[in-house]
């Protein structure tokens, strides 16, 4: 999805006078789970919920990796201005970069 598409989606949402719950919470990318699935056996319900849980865990794992990559890129590009941190007694190093926040 391009930035233009994202802004168009945002503008469409903002133009809604009385959005429904499905318009607010539902999405194709992150479908909402239900507490019960009428007409399904307990085993099927459990399987659906477990699948949903695993998908969200994968999404969170991808997000965590993306955050770590961006943090590493910021730390590598930083000119580092080190300051001695007198309050930190739990870390091996007591120097912290005033720009990016990494430890030395």
Order of alpha helices (4+ residues) and beta strands (2+ residues): alpha-alpha-alpha-beta-beta
